Every structure is written in structure tokens, then in C-alpha cells.
Amino acid sequence: MPGEFPSDEQAEAYGTFAEEPTRPELERFFLPDDVDRDLIALRRTEHHRLGSALQMCTVRYVRWTGTRTWCAC
């Protein structure tokens, strides 16, 4: 299936948040709770755990803000 290339603006914004998160948002979305830590602990190595934690927090924040970035899906 053919895709579209992102505009220059979309390419520049890729991989960034639309706005800098506030301190309450950072605390809400980027500090794992007990359930999060249990899920993260299931990963095989410390590297996997760190990656899983970063993805979990980032996806949670991006979904909450409704931020949409270009995707080559």
C-alpha cells in the first residue's frame, strides 16, 4: 500500500511532544505506580524494562493529550 511522505512541518515535529508537559502532567503520566512496576518487572533485562517503561509512559501521555504525529503505517 503506497504511503505519503510527511510535510516538512510533520517531519520536524516527529518524535516530539506538541507542548512541554507541565509538572503535574509529568507526575501523573511519567511516574509509574505499583501496577506499572509489576508490568515492567515482567521484562527480561534492565534494558527491556527501561524501554517498556518509557513506551508505557509516553503512549499514556500522547493518548491523553490527543497528540497525533505522522506515521508511516
C-alpha positions in Angstrom: 0.0 0.0 0.0 1.6 3.3 -1.0 2.1 5.9 1.7 2.6 9.6 1.8 5.7 11.4 2.8 5.3 13.8 5.7 5.4 17.5 5.1 8.4 19.4 6.4 6.5 20.5 9.4 5.3 17.0 10.2 8.8 15.6 9.8 10.2 18.3 12.1 7.6 17.6 14.8 8.0 13.8 14.6 9.2 12.3 17.9 8.4 15.4 19.9 5.6 16.4 22.2 3.3 19.2 20.9 3.8 21.1 24.1 6.2 20.7 27.0 4.4 18.7 29.7 3.7 20.5 33.0 4.9 19.2 36.3 1.5 17.8 37.3 1.3 16.0 33.9 4.8 14.6 34.4 3.9 13.3 37.8 0.6 11.9 36.5 1.9 10.2 33.4 5.6 9.5 33.9 5.8 8.2 37.5 4.9 4.5 37.4 2.6 3.2 40.1 2.7 -0.3 41.6 0.7 -1.9 38.8 3.0 -0.3 36.2 6.1 -1.5 38.1 4.7 -5.0 38.2 4.2 -5.0 34.4 7.7 -3.6 33.9 9.2 -6.2 36.1 8.0 -8.9 33.8 10.5 -7.8 31.1 13.7 -9.9 30.7 16.5 -7.5 31.3 17.0 -4.0 32.7 17.3 -2.6 29.1 13.9 -4.1 28.2 12.4 -2.8 31.5 13.6 0.7 30.8 12.3 0.7 27.2 9.0 -0.7 28.3 8.6 2.0 31.0 9.4 4.8 28.5 7.0 3.4 26.0 4.2 3.0 28.6 4.5 6.5 29.9 4.9 8.2 26.5 1.9 6.4 25.0 -0.2 7.1 28.0 0.7 10.9 27.7 0.3 11.1 24.0 -3.2 9.4 24.1 -4.3 11.7 26.9 -3.3 14.9 25.0 -4.7 13.6 21.8 -1.4 14.5 20.0 -1.2 12.9 16.6 2.1 12.6 14.8 2.8 11.4 11.3 3.0 7.7 11.0 4.3 5.6 8.1 1.6 3.0 8.7 
